[in-house]
Amino acid sequence: MKNLLLQYKSFLLFLGKFLLCYLVLTIGYQSYLNQFNEAKSEVDSFTHLVAKQSETVLKWFDANAYVENNPTEPSIKVLYQHKYVIRIIEGCNALSVIILFIAFLIAFSGKVLNTILFAAAGSVLVHFLNITRIALLTIALYHYPKAEPILHGVLFPLIIYGVVFLLWVIWVNKFSFYATTSSKK
């Protein structure tokens, strides 16, 4: 048993740090969300910010695009060319993706400053990609509503998670301690 632990020490250390970091960040995020009353259709402030920023991007394509609170559920309606096209819920704000991204960076450690800078830059990139995703998804679903399963369920998640995966690859190969030790061999 001891030999197995020693053999897989690096992996187990990675897994432990990842799970601990992911758990701490998720619990923190959940306590933030618990401040908002779903029964009163309250939407958290970060999701509201994402909706307003998506509205700004949509206005580049249609000056009449706007968002409004949904009185019947905790979501924000997105209207494009005077038509209710999509709703933005808490899961659309990409914070859970950002938490996953950061947990991986911390688990595959690097220098503290590099980790902070890469996590911040990557989080901002994911945030802006998400806003762009929401705006483009709104326009696409306005024109092609029957394509919703492929657009919302496959294409746009593939893009977001694909970028996160590429950022992880860059992190591991350029900035993590693994990259610095393997490049010296």
N, C-alpha and C positions, 0 to 999 in steps of 0.2 A: 504494500500500500504506500509506504514511504517513497519507494522508487517511482511509483506512478505520480505522486504529488510533485516530486522533484522534476520528473520528466515533463509534466504539463504545467509547471509553475508559472511560466509566462502567460499561458492562456488563461489559467485560473485567476491570476492577478488582473489581467485585462477584463475578464468576465465579472469579477467582483467589483472592480472600480466602475465599470459600465453600469452594472445593476444598481449599485449604491447611488451613483450620480443621477441616473435616470429616475430612481425612486424619490430622491430628495427634490429634484426639479419638478417632477410630476405632482408630488404632495404640495409643494409650494404653489404650483399653478392651480391645483384643485382648490386650495384654500383661498386663492384670489377669486376663482369662479364662484365660490360659495357666498361671496358678498352680494351676489345678484340673485334676485328672486325670479325664478323661472315661472312661478305661478302668476306673477304679474307681467309676464312677457318682457322682463328686463334683459337687455343684451349687455354683455360685459363691454367695458370701455375700449379694450384693444380691438375687439371685433367691430365695434362702431368706428374706430379709427380706420381700420382696413376698408370698411364700406365707404367711408367718406373719401379716402384716397383713391379707391376704385372709381368712385363717381367722378373725381377730377380727371382721371384718365379717360373715362367714357365721354366726358364733355368735349374732348378733342375730336370725337367722331360725331357726336350729336349734342348740340347745345341744350337740348331738352332732357337729357339723361339726368336722373336723380335717384336718390335713395330715400327711403322713409321707414320708420319703425313699423313693424307688423303688430297690430294690436291684439292678435289672436294667438301668437306664439313668440317665443324668444328668438326672433330673427329680424333681419332687415330686408325689406323688399328692394329690388333693383329694377327700376323702370327705364326702358330704352325705347326711344321713339314713341313715347306715351303708352307703352305696353309693359305690363308686369312680366318680366322674363325669368328672373331667378330670385332666390332668397339666399342671404348670407347668414349662416348659423355659426356658433362658436367654433365648430370644427373646420370652418373655412379660413380661419385667421392664420394658419400655418404655425402656430406656437408649438403644437405637439411635434411637428417636423423639426423645428428649431431646437426643441429640447432633446430630441433624438440625436441631432447633429452635434450638439454641444457635449452630450454624454459620451459619444464616441471619441471626440477630440480629447476629452479629459482621460478617458480610459486608455487611449493610445498616446500617453503623455508626451509632451515636449517641454521646451523652456516655458516658464510661466508667461513671460511677456508675449512670446510667439503664440501661445495658446489663447491668451486674451485677445490679441489682435486678430488672429485667424477666426476665432469664434465670433467676434464682433462683425468683421467684414463678411463672413459667410452668412451670419444671421441677417444682416442688412440685404445681402444679395437674395437670400431666400424670401425675405419680406417683399422686396420689389418684384421678384418673379411671381410671387403669389398675387400681388395687386394686378400685375399684367395678366396673369392667368384668369382672374375674375373678370376683368374688362373684356378680354378676348372671348372668354366663354360666354359672356352675356351677348356679345355681338353675334357669335357663331350660333347660339341657341335662338336668337331672334330670327335669324335667317333659316336655320336648319333645326327646328325643335325635335325632330325625330332622331337626330344624331346624338341626343343627350347621353345615352348609355356609353357610347364609344368616346365622346368628348370628355364628359365629366368622370366617367369611371375608368378610362384607360389612358387616353392621350395626355391630358393635362397632369394627372398624377405621375405618369411616366416621365414627363419633362421635369417636374419638381424633384422627384426622387432620383432621377438620373443626374441632375445637377448636384444634389447632395452627395451622391455616390462619387462623382468626379472630384468634389471638394475633399472627400475622405481620402481618395487615392492620392491627391496632391499632398494632403496633410501627412499621410503615412510615409510617402516617398521623399518628401522635402523637409518636413519640420519636426516630425516625431523623433523621440530618442531612438526608435528602431531605425530610422533612416540614417541617423548619425553613426550608429554602431555598425550597421551593415555596410555603409560606404567606406569605413575604415578597414574592413576585412580584405 
